[in-house]
Amino acid sequence: MKLALLGATGDVGREVLSQAVAAGHLVMAVVRNPAKLPAHVGVVRQDLANPNNEVLADALRDVDAVVSAVGPHRAAEAGIVARATAAIAQAMAGAGGRRLVVISAAPVGVVPSTHRPHPPRYDPGDDLLMRYLLSPLIRGIFGRHYSDLAAMEDLLSDGGLDWTAIRPPRLTNGPLTGTYRTAIDRNVRHGLFISRPDVAHLMLTVLQQPDTRFAALAAELSMVAVLPIFEEEQPGVYYNTAVVVDADGTVLGKYRKNHIPNLDKFWEKFYFRPGNLGYPVFQTAVGPIGVYICYDRHFPEGWRELGLNGAQIVFNPNATKPGLSNRLWEIEQPAAAAANGYFVAAPNRVGREDNKYGELAVTFYGSSQFCDPYSWHSSTSPALNASDARFAPPTVISLLAAAFSSRTAVGSKWRSIRVLAVDAAVSVVE
């Protein structure tokens, strides 16, 4: 990626610069004093306390993302972060930029601001010690700086940027571990400190994570989200992945597609690796859910694994084209729901992928469906009789509302998984 980095000479900024260059990113540093930077780094001289908007806009033009590690170096500079961020946002608007990651601080969630004059008394992620002793003490000492950061977040929430604010607790000079916990719109429970290298690592990581942005939306809407993504674990290592986000914005984990097709117009073995995370089931606000991606659905073993692991709803996102799959589409998900006693939600892509593929473009046929454990399903397929009460749109709502009680009823009647003759299924087990 081509990145613009502001605040590159600060403690966190230097870590971001070092890690970004090591990862192969092309970095343009915007700083007051270029003499503090290595000679091989591209530099634009700019004092963000008194910015030149034209110079700043030119520096941020044609970059993939902007990272701001701007912060005060002394007490007299309180207020610089909001002013600098306002200049950055204006310059990005002029340059056509969208993606911005900034550094904030853990206590900001309970600091009054223009948008939030009456914030909560304490952060929901803080324990009793932090709520009633440490947090009030810290805010009393650094109150002006936290007000500056709160004003910055207010400013960003008003703009049209795709932004993420990282709110670390106390910073240390510890090593880079790459192992840390995160939470959305709340502090991490018992998260008292983190190293500056790990904060820099997180800032660079979230730049390319769509799940970070959707996690904030999930928290805002109190909605569980399943997010299919093209995952790059490292250069040259790719997976067809779906990330599961809980209704509070917590990223619960991910599933990587295990079965990779090698078919006409779907030569995925040339770029995707088979999944290596098994068949996880995620405990969400709406119950245990599993994920099975597209071509996976042709393999009954994975459906069964998810049932044995306790899934009550399995989401099966698809991009399926006409052909042999038309008939399979009508039977596979309902059969899996009935055989395993859970619900299956199977969306399929709609429309023609003709933006760049020309005659090789694929036309996807939609026909998304939701199946209950009796294999009844509601579908958008025009082949289904819309007058049949089982397929009427309200059925989807009633199925979701009664999902877990219905699954319990099916399980108690059929008990198919509980009486599975594992000893007889020698070839499957081996």
C-alpha positions as a printed Julia matrix, in Angstrom:
430×3 Matrix{Float64}:
   0.0     0.0     0.0
   0.98    3.62   -0.48
   0.63    5.31    2.91
   0.88    8.84    4.23
   2.13    8.91    7.84
   1.73   11.96   10.04
   3.52   12.22   13.37
   6.27    9.9    12.12
   8.88   11.24   14.56
   6.87   10.49   17.71
   7.26    7.33   19.77
   4.35    5.49   18.12
   4.94    7.14   14.73
   8.49    5.79   14.54
   7.17    2.28   15.2
   4.51    2.66   12.51
   7.15    3.86   10.04
   9.55    1.02   10.81
   6.9    -1.7    10.56
   5.28   -0.23    7.46
   8.58   -0.08    5.57
   9.47   -3.62    6.72
   6.1    -4.85    5.42
   6.8    -3.4     1.98
   4.5    -0.38    2.15
   5.52    2.79    0.35
   5.47    5.51    3.02
   5.38    9.28    2.68
   6.1    10.9     6.06
   4.63   14.32    6.85
   6.68   15.86    9.66
   7.94   19.14   11.13
  11.57   18.04   11.26
  12.71   15.72    8.44
  16.19   15.5     9.99
  14.8    13.04   12.54
  13.91   10.49    9.85
  16.04    7.96    7.95
  17.37    9.18    4.61
  15.5     6.54    2.57
  12.05    7.73    3.67
  10.04   10.1     1.48
   9.32   13.3     3.4
   7.03   16.31    3.17
   7.87   19.11    5.62
   4.71   20.34    7.29
   3.95   21.82   10.71
   0.5    20.54   11.63
   0.19   23.21   14.32
   0.08   25.73   11.47
  -0.59   23.7     8.3
  -0.48   24.8     4.69
  -3.63   23.19    3.28
  -2.37   23.03   -0.31
   0.91   21.4     0.64
  -0.86   18.94    2.91
  -3.43   18.03    0.25
  -0.63   17.35   -2.26
   1.1    15.12    0.3
  -2.08   13.08    0.82
  -2.99   12.79   -2.85
  -2.93    9.35   -4.52
  -2.29    7.43   -1.29
  -4.26    4.33   -0.33
  -4.61    5.35    3.31
  -3.5     7.89    5.9
  -2.15    7.04    9.36
  -1.97    9.76   12.0
   0.18    9.24   15.09
   0.03   12.93   15.94
   0.11   13.72   19.64
   1.33   16.42   22.0
   4.97   16.39   23.08
   4.35   18.66   26.06
   1.46   20.1    28.06
   1.45   23.38   26.14
   0.52   21.49   22.96
  -2.84   20.28   24.26
  -5.34   20.88   21.46
  -2.96   20.13   18.62
  -4.51   16.75   17.83
  -7.99   18.11   17.02
  -6.52   21.0    14.99
  -4.19   18.7    13.09
  -6.94   16.18   12.41
  -9.21   18.93   11.08
  -6.46   19.88    8.64
  -5.89   16.26    7.69
  -9.61   15.66    7.07
  -9.84   18.79    4.91
  -6.75   17.8     2.93
  -8.04   14.25    2.41
 -11.35   15.62    1.14
  -9.46   17.78   -1.36
  -7.24   14.9    -2.4
 -10.09   12.38   -2.68
  -8.82   10.19    0.18
 -11.08    8.08    2.39
  -9.25    5.74    4.77
  -7.79    7.2     7.97
  -6.48    5.56   11.15
  -5.67    7.77   14.15
  -4.43    7.2    17.68
  -6.61    8.22   20.61
  -6.62    6.93   24.23
  -8.6     4.46   26.36
 -10.16    7.04   28.76
 -11.73    9.07   25.92
 -14.96    7.06   26.01
 -16.01    8.76   29.26
 -14.73   12.27   28.49
 -17.38   14.98   27.81
 -17.34   16.48   24.33
 -19.55   18.56   22.06
 -21.25   15.45   20.67
 -21.39   13.75   24.02
 -21.87   16.35   26.76
 -23.06   13.71   29.23
 -20.9    10.61   28.67
 -21.33    7.43   30.74
 -19.72    7.49   34.18
 -17.46    4.6    33.29
 -16.45    2.51   30.3
 -18.3    -0.86   30.08
 -14.97   -2.64   29.6
 -13.36   -1.27   32.76
 -13.2    -3.28   35.98
 -13.96   -1.8    39.42
 -10.39   -0.65   40.07
 -10.26    1.21   36.78
 -13.79    2.64   37.09
 -13.53    4.13   40.56
  -9.83    4.78   41.13
  -7.43    4.69   38.19
  -9.6     6.24   35.46
 -10.72    9.29   37.51
  -7.12    9.82   38.65
  -5.73    9.62   35.1
  -8.41   11.94   33.71
  -7.64   14.44   36.45
  -3.98   14.56   35.41
  -4.36   14.42   31.63
  -7.83   15.92   31.26
  -6.86   18.55   28.66
  -5.21   15.98   26.43
  -8.2    13.63   26.6
 -10.57   16.51   25.8
  -8.42   17.19   22.74
  -8.73   13.55   21.66
 -12.5    13.55   22.29
 -12.8    16.66   20.11
 -10.83   14.86   17.41
 -13.23   11.91   17.44
 -16.2    14.32   17.3
 -14.69   15.94   14.25
 -14.15   12.62   12.49
 -17.7    11.45   13.21
 -18.99   14.55   11.39
 -16.94   13.94    8.26
 -17.29   11.54    5.37
 -14.09    9.64    5.99
 -13.74    5.92    6.59
 -11.91    6.26    9.9
 -10.8     4.14   12.84
  -9.56    5.51   16.17
  -7.23    3.28   18.18
  -7.68    3.82   21.94
  -4.75    2.18   23.75
  -4.31    2.11   27.54
  -0.96    3.03   29.12
   1.86    2.75   26.58
   5.09    0.92   27.31
   8.39    0.4    25.5
   7.91   -3.35   25.43
   8.61   -5.48   22.35
   6.39   -6.21   19.39
   4.34   -9.33   20.13
   1.53   -9.09   17.58
  -0.68  -10.68   20.26
  -3.22   -8.43   21.93
  -6.94   -8.18   22.53
  -9.28   -5.64   20.93
 -12.84   -4.47   21.5
 -15.18   -2.09   19.67
 -16.47    1.08   21.39
 -15.31   -0.1    24.8
 -12.08   -0.76   26.61
 -10.57   -4.21   26.83
 -11.32   -5.88   30.16
  -8.21   -5.84   32.38
  -6.3    -4.13   29.58
  -3.97   -1.91   31.62
  -1.05   -1.44   29.21
   0.24   -2.24   25.74
   3.57   -1.72   24.0
   4.03    1.03   21.42
   5.18   -1.5    18.79
   1.93   -3.46   19.28
  -0.14   -0.27   18.9
   1.71    0.47   15.65
   1.08   -3.11   14.52
  -2.64   -2.72   15.18
  -2.83    0.61   13.33
  -1.32   -0.97   10.22
  -3.45   -4.11   10.58
  -6.81   -2.34   10.73
  -6.03   -0.35    7.59
  -6.83   -3.43    5.52
  -9.51   -5.03    7.66
 -13.06   -4.5     6.48
 -14.23   -6.4     9.58
 -12.93   -3.5    11.71
 -15.24   -1.07    9.99
 -18.22   -3.41    9.96
 -17.63   -4.28   13.6
 -18.34   -0.67   14.51
 -21.56   -0.85   12.49
 -22.56   -4.13   14.15
 -22.1    -2.52   17.57
 -24.11    0.54   16.52
 -27.02   -1.61   15.28
 -26.69   -4.36   17.95
 -26.48   -6.86   15.09
 -24.5   -10.05   14.62
 -22.64   -9.88   11.28
 -21.03  -12.52    9.04
 -18.52  -10.82    6.73
 -17.05  -12.74    3.75
 -13.63  -11.34    2.84
 -10.59  -12.05    0.66
  -8.03  -12.68    3.41
  -4.31  -12.11    2.91
  -2.59  -13.8     5.84
   0.77  -12.75    4.45
   2.05  -11.88    0.96
   1.12  -14.74   -1.36
  -1.02  -16.6     1.2
  -4.75  -16.07    0.6
  -7.94  -17.57    2.01
 -11.64  -17.33    1.21
 -12.74  -16.26    4.68
 -15.79  -15.12    6.64
 -15.37  -13.11    9.84
 -18.03  -13.33   12.57
 -18.76  -10.19   14.59
 -21.0   -10.2    17.67
 -23.73   -7.66   18.36
 -21.42   -5.62   20.62
 -18.81   -5.29   17.87
 -16.51   -8.0    19.21
 -14.75   -9.93   16.44
 -15.33  -13.52   17.55
 -13.18  -15.22   14.95
 -13.24  -16.46   11.38
 -13.86  -19.47    9.19
 -11.73  -20.27    6.15
 -13.31  -22.17    3.27
 -12.03  -25.75    3.31
 -13.1   -26.93   -0.14
 -11.54  -25.01   -3.04
 -13.03  -25.41   -6.54
 -10.99  -25.8    -9.71
 -13.7   -25.32  -12.33
 -14.41  -23.21  -15.4
 -14.42  -19.54  -14.32
 -13.72  -20.62  -10.74
 -10.01  -21.52  -10.83
  -9.65  -20.79   -7.14
  -6.88  -23.32   -6.49
  -4.53  -20.93   -8.25
  -4.88  -18.36   -5.48
  -6.82  -19.67   -2.44
  -5.37  -22.14    0.04
  -7.69  -24.65    1.75
  -8.87  -23.58    5.18
  -6.94  -24.65    8.25
  -9.25  -23.59   11.09
 -11.62  -26.56   11.1
 -15.36  -25.93   11.58
 -15.68  -23.44   14.44
 -19.0   -22.5    16.03
 -19.27  -18.97   17.43
 -21.25  -18.13   20.56
 -23.1   -14.95   19.58
 -25.82  -12.77   21.03
 -28.36  -14.71   18.94
 -26.99  -18.15   19.73
 -24.35  -20.53   18.33
 -23.7   -19.98   14.62
 -21.42  -21.64   12.08
 -20.23  -20.71    8.6
 -19.83  -22.79    5.44
 -18.7   -20.91    2.31
 -20.02  -21.4    -1.24
 -18.42  -24.57   -2.76
 -18.21  -26.09    0.73
 -21.93  -26.83    0.53
 -21.36  -29.79   -1.82
 -19.61  -31.69    1.0
 -21.88  -33.12    3.73
 -19.03  -33.76    6.16
 -18.64  -30.09    7.01
 -22.38  -29.61    7.54
 -22.28  -32.52   10.0
 -19.19  -31.18   11.79
 -20.97  -27.87   12.4
 -23.98  -29.69   13.81
 -21.82  -31.81   16.1
 -20.07  -28.65   17.25
 -23.38  -27.17   18.36
 -24.38  -24.76   15.58
 -28.02  -23.69   15.58
 -27.81  -21.54   12.45
 -25.26  -22.03    9.65
 -24.61  -19.18    7.25
 -23.58  -20.26    3.76
 -22.67  -17.22    1.6
 -22.41  -18.0    -2.12
 -21.45  -16.68   -5.55
 -22.99  -19.42   -7.71
 -23.56  -19.4   -11.48
 -26.13  -21.27  -13.59
 -25.51  -24.81  -14.68
 -25.41  -28.05  -12.75
 -25.61  -26.08   -9.52
 -29.18  -24.93  -10.22
 -30.65  -28.25   -9.2
 -28.16  -28.77   -6.39
 -29.04  -25.33   -5.05
 -32.65  -26.41   -4.54
 -31.78  -29.47   -2.47
 -28.42  -29.14   -0.71
 -29.17  -26.53    1.96
 -32.63  -27.9     2.85
 -31.12  -31.39    3.07
 -28.33  -30.14    5.34
 -30.82  -28.35    7.6
 -32.98  -31.45    7.93
 -30.08  -33.88    8.37
 -28.43  -31.81   11.1
 -31.39  -30.2    12.84
 -30.38  -26.57   12.42
 -31.26  -23.53   10.32
 -29.38  -22.63    7.14
 -29.16  -19.11    5.72
 -27.8   -19.21    2.16
 -27.53  -15.91    0.27
 -26.38  -16.02   -3.36
 -24.95  -13.21   -5.42
 -27.22  -11.49   -7.97
 -26.4    -9.93  -11.34
 -23.71  -10.01  -14.0
 -20.05   -9.51  -13.19
 -19.4    -7.56  -16.37
 -17.34   -4.63  -15.16
 -14.05   -6.08  -16.43
 -14.51   -9.66  -17.6
 -16.33   -9.12  -20.89
 -17.48  -12.39  -22.46
 -16.02  -14.31  -19.53
 -18.38  -12.59  -17.13
 -20.56  -14.72  -14.88
 -24.27  -14.09  -14.34
 -25.28  -15.08  -10.82
 -28.85  -16.21  -10.29
 -29.65  -15.14   -6.73
 -32.39  -17.37   -5.3
 -31.19  -16.81   -1.73
 -32.92  -19.06    0.76
 -33.5   -19.65    4.45
 -34.19  -23.21    5.57
 -35.54  -24.5     8.86
 -34.72  -27.91   10.39
 -37.74  -29.5     8.72
 -36.15  -28.5     5.35
 -38.93  -26.01    4.64
 -37.49  -22.86    3.18
 -38.28  -19.39    1.96
 -36.58  -18.39   -1.28
 -36.48  -15.61   -3.83
 -36.43  -18.16   -6.63
 -39.13  -17.47   -9.23
 -39.49  -21.23   -9.65
 -41.09  -21.48   -6.23
 -44.81  -20.96   -5.8
 -45.15  -17.67   -3.91
 -48.76  -18.5    -3.01
 -47.61  -21.47   -0.95
 -47.72  -20.36    2.68
 -44.43  -22.08    3.39
 -42.62  -19.83    0.93
 -44.28  -16.51    1.74
 -41.84  -13.77    2.87
 -43.26  -13.55    6.44
 -42.1   -17.11    6.9
 -38.5   -15.87    7.12
 -39.38  -13.62   10.05
 -41.27  -16.32   11.87
 -38.5   -18.83   11.23
 -35.92  -16.51   12.76
 -38.12  -15.68   15.72
 -38.75  -19.34   16.5
 -35.33  -20.63   15.48
 -34.01  -22.03   18.71
 -37.28  -23.36   20.12
 -37.95  -25.06   16.78
 -34.49  -26.59   16.66
 -34.98  -27.93   20.17
 -38.26  -29.49   19.1
 -36.7   -31.09   16.03
 -33.79  -32.4    18.09
 -36.08  -33.98   20.63
 -38.2   -35.63   17.92
 -35.57  -36.86   15.5
 -32.4   -37.09   17.63
 -30.48  -37.87   14.41
 -27.15  -36.54   15.64
 -27.5   -38.13   19.07
 -27.95  -41.61   17.57
 -25.27  -41.27   14.87
 -23.69  -44.72   14.38
 -20.08  -43.57   14.44
 -18.7   -47.07   14.9
 -20.29  -48.18   11.64
 -19.02  -45.17    9.67
 -15.46  -46.45    9.51
 -14.4   -44.82    6.23
 -15.84  -41.42    7.2
 -14.26  -41.42   10.65
 -10.84  -42.49    9.33
